[in-house]
Amino acid sequence: MVREKIAPMRIWAQLCTICRPAQNWSGAGLVAAVLALWEIAARLADIPSYLFPTPMVVFRYLFAHLGDLLLAGGVTLLEAVAGLLLGTAAGVTLAILILFWQQAEQGVMSLAILIKSTPVIAIAPILTIWLGFGPGPKVIVTALLTFFPVLINALTGFRTVEDALLDWLRSLNATPREIFLHARWPGARPFLFAALRTVGPLALIGAVVAEWMGASSGLGRVMWLAYTSLNMPALFAAVFILTALSTAVYQTIVWLEKRALFWVYPSN
Amino acid sequence: MKALDIRVDALSHFYGRFPALQNVHLHINCGEFVSLVGVSGCGKSTLMRLIVGLQPPTQGSIWLNGQPPAVARAAKQIGWMAQQAALLPWRTVLEQVQLAQKINPQNNSTAVAHPQDLLKIVGLNDFAQAYPLTLSGGMQQRVALARTLAIGAAVWLMDEPFAALDELTREALAAEVLQLWQQFQPTVLWITHNLHEAIRLSDRVIVLTPRPGTVAGEVGVPLSHPRDDTSGEFQVILRQVRALLRWEKNDGA
């Protein structure tokens, strides 16, 4: 019985070892395939570039304006990362507040859900009116968009401590602060990274949406300008840059996660 | 380290309206090794948690050296071991043992040993830098044992610490606990449902009846160590313990 169960596993493991290089490239391969299909379909259907440009047209535009696009992307990336850090800090702080002061839970969560369910497109223009066209409103919008998943995951992480571990710590008369420092905080890190994987790419969307509502620079502004002048290659070029940045942010978070959670990923 | 005596007086505990323990009396002398046996769900673990003071009893009282459990706990005199080793996956073996001394540090016993030496005692000196998830269940419990030694606890409360291990490892570790008990002379309260183990280790075996948990009786084990499971005296004691357990079963049915 046991051997029957193990044999397919072993074959699978061997297959994985053989295919590992292919696996690493499968993501890039898939993207290339989708782009190729898009190119062929758009050419065959003979869709004009001002409606739906082919990837070739988009890339031509992208490389012709690479400097400007990268600069815009850099601005958006900085806003997104600043907002992500702010939102994460706020989420973690609120989770700690609720953990140590249970009475605050109802109030904080109600307020958090209120903010969470207010559409970003309603807040962004108001913030732009108040704070101007600089990066300020973008950072705030991004923070508002990212703090909620972090809050929920951090709180769940803090509360998901093995009972046996809590009992042992209490048997030593550990203070709530010691229990937090030695068990709850390190134990919540897998939950925190799960939240960061979700909100990392979301942060860029937040920054772009805020920029769309009025900005002096950034990918959102590039998109808005392209949109109002029906410059589809420019619009898609900005989207391509945004997608690349989003992937980079996600992969950076995964890279950090593997280092921070070495006990979850023992092979590293 | 000075051993403490444990006194449980007229202890009753309820979960809601369900009585988990009823009118339990116990007295465990300084430096004594006492086993508590009974079927699963008879309230053994509840009794242990009450003695550690992880929760207050509904009725009755518990005294460690004449003082409430909170005092002994604050003084880091209680060494607690459960079925799960309760290790922190992000700390090395050595860091686990150091943590026991790092928590509530102002109350460390004056006789605390160096963590590295303790790892030597439990046979883990080659694994100081290993992480718990890379260790076997038996080795994880050795770390927990080293942690118990690290605080120089006067009372060892052991709630089936080796129940999740295989029979051979379990026997080997129990024998080591016995040796450590002789060396450090703490008061030990050992929970198990393995009668052989209880008789092999302890000075006294106390039988707990289920629903609600009450003390059915106790059997002294006046045999010298090492004890032979197959000897006549051992079998006599085993029969006495079994009789108490059977009596409890008839009583319950």
Chai-1 contact restraints between the chains, C-beta under 6 A:
chainA,res_idxA,chainB,res_idxB,connection_type,confidence,min_distance_angstrom,max_distance_angstrom,comment,restraint_id
A,A164,B,A82,contact,1.0,0.0,6.0,A-B,restraint_1
A,A164,B,Q84,contact,1.0,0.0,6.0,A-B,restraint_2
A,A164,B,A86,contact,1.0,0.0,6.0,A-B,restraint_3
A,L165,B,A86,contact,1.0,0.0,6.0,A-B,restraint_4
A,D167,B,L54,contact,1.0,0.0,6.0,A-B,restraint_5
A,W168,B,W80,contact,1.0,0.0,6.0,A-B,restraint_6
A,W168,B,A86,contact,1.0,0.0,6.0,A-B,restraint_7
A,R170,B,L54,contact,1.0,0.0,6.0,A-B,restraint_8
A,S171,B,V52,contact,1.0,0.0,6.0,A-B,restraint_9
A,S171,B,I78,contact,1.0,0.0,6.0,A-B,restraint_10
A,S171,B,W80,contact,1.0,0.0,6.0,A-B,restraint_11
A,L172,B,K76,contact,1.0,0.0,6.0,A-B,restraint_12
A,L172,B,I103,contact,1.0,0.0,6.0,A-B,restraint_13
A,L172,B,N104,contact,1.0,0.0,6.0,A-B,restraint_14
A,N173,B,R73,contact,1.0,0.0,6.0,A-B,restraint_15
A,N173,B,A74,contact,1.0,0.0,6.0,A-B,restraint_16
A,N173,B,N104,contact,1.0,0.0,6.0,A-B,restraint_17
A,A174,B,I103,contact,1.0,0.0,6.0,A-B,restraint_18
A,E178,B,I103,contact,1.0,0.0,6.0,A-B,restraint_19
A,P186,B,W90,contact,1.0,0.0,6.0,A-B,restraint_20
A,W263,B,P89,contact,1.0,0.0,6.0,A-B,restraint_21
A,W263,B,W90,contact,1.0,0.0,6.0,A-B,restraint_22
A,W263,B,Y131,contact,1.0,0.0,6.0,A-B,restraint_23
A,W263,B,L133,contact,1.0,0.0,6.0,A-B,restraint_24
